[in-house]
Amino acid sequence: MYVFLDFDGVMRRLSSAPFRFERDCLDRFETVLRAHPGARVVVASAWRLGLSLDSLRELFSPDIAPRVVGVTPESSDLSGAYRHREMLGYLERNAAPEAAWVVVDDDPAHYPAGVRVVAIDPREGFDARAAAELGGTLRELDAAMTVNGRS
């Protein structure tokens, strides 16, 4: 199970200093992940273009960092739902096209209707509402995977 994670507007509010996570946003996100040990994080943020995977992992707590398993590939076509195409590209390249996944992003316009997106208000970042929504979505995905024998 994958959580495709954007950073700007999610791990940091748009009004905050650039290229720094805000502690409260990070703490809430990591608390949700700790309750779902099967969830893996794939970075879908533009930060992936300037930082190595190891550098991106260092942004997270030591127990969560190993669960940051990759980054989405960069799309050459930035029209329409390009972030969605990048996520599908990651799944295809990593032999996981049938994997369960959810997106955490402040711009749901990057995704077609029907995609599981926890839409973040970029003025608030990953707040309590987002934590509850992501937690609920991960519980649903966990339950579906158990029913389908993929736990």
Secondary structure, DSSP 8 states (H G I E B T S, - for coil): -EEEE--BTTTB-TTS-TT---HHHHHHHHHHHHT-TT-EEEE-SGGGGTS-HHHHHTTS-TTTGGGEEEE----S--SSSHHHHHHHHHHHHTT-TT--EEEEES-GGGS-TTS-EEE--TTT-S-HHHHHHHHHHHHHHHHHHHHTT--
